[in-house]
Amino acid sequence: MSIHAVAHLRDLPRIPAGGPDEAAWTPIRHALGIGAFGINAWHGEHPGDVVIEEHDEIPAPGDDWEGHEELYLVLAGHAQLIADDDVIDAPQGTLVALPPHIRRRAIALTEDTTILVVGAPRGEAFRPAAWERRAIQSAGLV
């Protein structure tokens, strides 16, 4: 019996996030059974597509999760990341680390842009956000 998980990103499901910009994402954490931190891939098929919807990681009152620090890694393509007032040119291989309070978003500058996002609250146990649980259920992945 194996105690590890192996997958190729192209073989995992790609589902809509259900937000206003309809970004698509791959639920890596769910697919590989990772519980210690959040990890997902976000995709923009065409230049101008929203890859990461505008947000910060500060929970709203009543949310059941803590604010996440996040690391963004541009796996493929080329993106523009906006972190508060900073515009970051992010070709493949770019790493950007953001604390919870920074508003962020990413736009694809080329076709097939993919950004890997890793996040968790500093010093706290990780819990997936309610939107992620809803999206996984809506996609029939539970």
VOVOTOR-592718 format. One record per atom (N, C-alpha, C): residue in one letter; x, y, z. Coordinates in steps of 0.2 Angstrom, whole numbers, padded with zeros to 4 digits, always signed. Layout:
N
AXYZ ...
***
This chain:
142
M+0004-0006+0000 M+0000+0000+0000 M+0004+0006+0000 S+0003+0011-0004 S+0007+0017-0005 S+0004+0022+0000 I+0009+0026+0002 I+0007+0032+0007 I+0008+0039+0004 H+0009+0039-0003 H+0010+0045-0006 H+0005+0046-0012 A+0004+0052-0014 A+0000+0053-0020 A+0004+0056-0025 V+0002+0054-0031 V+0005+0056-0037 V+0000+0058-0043 A+0001+0064-0046 A-0004+0066-0051 A+0000+0071-0056 H-0003+0071-0062 H-0001+0076-0066 H-0006+0082-0066 L-0004+0088-0066 L-0009+0093-0066 L-0014+0093-0072 R-0012+0091-0078 R-0017+0090-0083 R-0022+0085-0082 D-0021+0080-0078 D-0026+0075-0077 D-0031+0076-0071 L-0030+0082-0067 L-0034+0083-0062 L-0040+0088-0065 P-0045+0088-0061 P-0051+0092-0064 P-0050+0099-0064 R-0053+0103-0068 R-0052+0110-0069 R-0060+0112-0068 I-0061+0116-0063 I-0068+0118-0062 I-0069+0126-0061 P-0075+0129-0062 P-0076+0136-0061 P-0076+0137-0054 A-0073+0143-0052 A-0073+0145-0045 A-0080+0148-0043 G-0084+0150-0048 G-0091+0152-0046 G-0091+0160-0044 G-0085+0163-0045 G-0085+0170-0043 G-0087+0174-0049 P-0087+0181-0048 P-0089+0185-0053 P-0085+0185-0060 D-0079+0184-0059 D-0075+0183-0065 D-0074+0176-0068 E-0077+0171-0065 E-0077+0165-0067 E-0070+0162-0069 A-0066+0163-0064 A-0059+0160-0065 A-0060+0152-0064 A-0055+0149-0067 A-0055+0141-0067 A-0050+0139-0062 W-0051+0134-0059 W-0045+0131-0054 W-0045+0124-0054 T-0040+0121-0052 T-0039+0114-0051 T-0038+0113-0043 P-0042+0109-0040 P-0042+0108-0033 P-0037+0103-0031 I-0030+0105-0031 I-0025+0100-0030 I-0025+0098-0023 R-0027+0102-0018 R-0027+0100-0011 R-0032+0094-0010 H-0038+0095-0013 H-0043+0090-0012 H-0041+0083-0016 A-0038+0084-0022 A-0037+0078-0026 A-0031+0074-0023 L-0026+0077-0020 L-0021+0073-0017 L-0022+0072-0010 G-0027+0074-0007 G-0028+0073+0001 G-0024+0077+0005 I-0022+0083+0003 I-0018+0087+0007 I-0022+0091+0013 G-0020+0091+0019 G-0024+0094+0024 G-0020+0099+0028 A-0013+0099+0027 A-0009+0104+0031 A-0009+0111+0028 F-0010+0112+0022 F-0010+0119+0019 F-0014+0119+0013 G-0016+0124+0011 G-0020+0125+0004 G-0015+0125-0002 I-0017+0122-0007 I-0013+0122-0013 I-0018+0120-0019 N-0018+0125-0023 N-0023+0124-0029 N-0019+0128-0035 A-0021+0126-0041 A-0019+0129-0047 A-0025+0133-0050 W-0023+0139-0053 W-0028+0144-0056 W-0026+0145-0063 H-0031+0145-0067 H-0029+0145-0074 H-0033+0151-0078 G-0029+0154-0083 G-0032+0158-0088 G-0030+0156-0095 E-0035+0154-0099 E-0034+0151-0105 E-0032+0156-0111 H-0034+0162-0110 H-0033+0167-0115 H-0030+0174-0112 P-0026+0178-0116 P-0024+0184-0113 P-0030+0188-0111 G-0029+0191-0105 G-0034+0196-0102 G-0039+0192-0098 D-0039+0185-0098 D-0043+0181-0093 D-0040+0183-0086 V-0045+0183-0081 V-0044+0183-0074 V-0041+0177-0072 V-0035+0176-0069 V-0033+0170-0066 V-0034+0170-0059 I-0033+0175-0055 I-0034+0175-0048 I-0039+0181-0047 E-0045+0180-0045 E-0050+0185-0044 E-0048+0190-0038 E-0050+0196-0039 E-0047+0201-0034 E-0050+0199-0027 H-0046+0199-0022 H-0047+0197-0015 H-0042+0199-0010 D-0043+0198-0004 D-0038+0198+0001 D-0039+0192+0005 E-0035+0190+0010 E-0036+0184+0014 E-0038+0186+0021 I-0041+0191+0022 I-0044+0193+0028 I-0051+0190+0029 P-0053+0186+0033 P-0059+0183+0034 P-0065+0188+0036 A-0070+0188+0033 A-0076+0192+0035 A-0079+0189+0042 P-0082+0194+0045 P-0085+0192+0052 P-0089+0185+0051 G-0088+0180+0055 G-0092+0174+0054 G-0089+0169+0050 D-0084+0171+0046 D-0080+0165+0042 D-0077+0161+0047 D-0076+0154+0045 D-0074+0149+0049 D-0066+0147+0047 W-0062+0152+0045 W-0055+0151+0043 W-0051+0157+0045 E-0045+0156+0046 E-0040+0162+0047 E-0037+0165+0041 G-0035+0171+0041 G-0032+0174+0035 G-0025+0170+0033 H-0025+0169+0027 H-0019+0165+0024 H-0014+0169+0021 E-0007+0167+0023 E-0002+0170+0019 E-0002+0166+0013 E+0000+0169+0007 E+0000+0165+0001 E+0006+0166-0003 L+0008+0160-0007 L+0014+0160-0011 L+0011+0159-0018 Y+0012+0163-0023 Y+0010+0162-0030 Y+0016+0160-0034 L+0016+0155-0038 L+0021+0153-0043 L+0018+0152-0049 V+0020+0156-0054 V+0018+0156-0061 V+0021+0150-0064 L+0017+0144-0065 L+0019+0138-0068 L+0020+0138-0075 A+0015+0142-0079 A+0015+0142-0086 A+0013+0149-0088 G+0015+0151-0094 G+0012+0157-0097 G+0016+0163-0093 H+0012+0168-0093 H+0014+0175-0091 H+0008+0179-0088 A+0009+0181-0082 A+0004+0185-0079 A+0006+0192-0076 Q+0001+0196-0075 Q+0002+0202-0072 Q-0002+0201-0065 L+0002+0202-0060 L-0001+0202-0053 L-0001+0209-0050 I-0007+0210-0047 I-0008+0217-0044 I-0009+0215-0037 A-0004+0218-0033 A-0004+0218-0025 A-0005+0225-0022 D-0011+0226-0020 D-0012+0233-0018 D-0011+0238-0024 D-0006+0242-0023 D-0005+0247-0029 D+0001+0245-0033 D+0004+0239-0032 D+0010+0237-0035 D+0008+0232-0041 V+0010+0234-0047 V+0009+0229-0053 V+0016+0225-0054 I+0015+0219-0054 I+0021+0214-0054 I+0020+0211-0061 D+0026+0211-0065 D+0026+0207-0071 D+0029+0200-0069 A+0025+0195-0071 A+0026+0189-0068 A+0026+0183-0074 P+0032+0183-0077 P+0033+0177-0082 P+0034+0171-0078 Q+0034+0165-0082 Q+0034+0159-0079 Q+0040+0158-0075 G+0039+0155-0069 G+0045+0155-0064 G+0044+0160-0058 T+0040+0165-0059 T+0040+0170-0054 T+0037+0168-0048 L+0040+0170-0042 L+0037+0168-0036 L+0035+0175-0032 V+0029+0175-0029 V+0027+0181-0026 V+0023+0179-0019 A+0026+0182-0014 A+0023+0180-0007 A+0019+0186-0004 L+0013+0185-0002 L+0009+0190+0000 L+0006+0188+0007 P+0006+0193+0012 P+0003+0193+0018 P-0005+0193+0017 P-0009+0191+0022 P-0016+0191+0021 P-0020+0198+0019 H-0017+0203+0022 H-0021+0210+0021 H-0020+0213+0014 I-0015+0210+0010 I-0014+0213+0003 I-0020+0211-0001 R-0023+0216-0005 R-0028+0214-0010 R-0024+0212-0016 R-0026+0207-0019 R-0022+0204-0025 R-0027+0202-0030 R-0024+0201-0036 R-0027+0198-0042 R-0022+0197-0047 A-0024+0193-0052 A-0019+0191-0057 A-0023+0190-0064 I-0020+0193-0069 I-0023+0193-0076 I-0018+0189-0080 A-0020+0185-0085 A-0016+0181-0090 A-0014+0186-0095 L-0007+0186-0096 L-0005+0190-0102 L-0004+0186-0108 T-0003+0179-0107 T-0002+0174-0113 T-0008+0169-0112 E-0008+0165-0118 E-0013+0159-0117 E-0010+0154-0112 D-0015+0150-0109 D-0013+0145-0105 D-0008+0147-0099 T-0010+0152-0096 T-0007+0154-0090 T-0009+0150-0084 T-0005+0147-0080 T-0007+0144-0074 T-0003+0146-0068 I-0006+0148-0062 I-0003+0150-0056 I-0004+0145-0051 L+0001+0142-0048 L+0000+0138-0042 L+0000+0142-0036 V-0005+0141-0031 V-0006+0145-0025 V-0005+0141-0019 V-0001+0142-0015 V+0000+0139-0008 V-0001+0143-0003 G-0006+0141+0002 G-0007+0146+0007 G-0009+0142+0014 A-0009+0146+0019 A-0011+0144+0026 A-0010+0149+0031 P-0014+0149+0036 P-0013+0154+0041 P-0006+0153+0045 R-0003+0159+0047 R+0003+0158+0050 R+0002+0156+0057 G+0005+0150+0059 G+0005+0148+0066 G-0002+0145+0068 E-0006+0144+0064 E-0013+0141+0065 E-0014+0135+0061 A-0019+0131+0063 A-0020+0125+0059 A-0024+0127+0053 F-0023+0124+0047 F-0026+0125+0041 F-0033+0122+0041 R-0038+0126+0038 R-0045+0124+0037 R-0047+0127+0030 P-0050+0123+0026 P-0052+0126+0020 P-0058+0130+0021 A-0058+0135+0016 A-0063+0140+0017 A-0070+0137+0014 A-0075+0141+0016 A-0082+0138+0014 A-0083+0138+0006 W-0080+0143+0003 W-0081+0143-0004 W-0078+0137-0008 E-0072+0135-0005 E-0069+0129-0008 E-0073+0123-0007 R-0076+0122-0001 R-0080+0116+0001 R-0086+0116-0004 R-0089+0122-0005 R-0095+0123-0009 R-0093+0121-0017 A-0087+0124-0019 A-0085+0122-0026 A-0084+0115-0027 I-0081+0112-0022 I-0079+0104-0023 I-0086+0101-0023 Q-0091+0102-0019 Q-0097+0099-0019 Q-0101+0100-0026 S-0101+0106-0028 S-0105+0108-0034 S-0102+0104-0040 A-0095+0103-0040 A-0092+0100-0045 A-0093+0092-0045 G-0096+0090-0039 G-0097+0083-0038 G-0091+0079-0037 L-0086+0082-0033 L-0080+0079-0032 L-0080+0076-0025 V-0085+0076-0021 V-0085+0074-0014 V-0089+0067-0014 
***
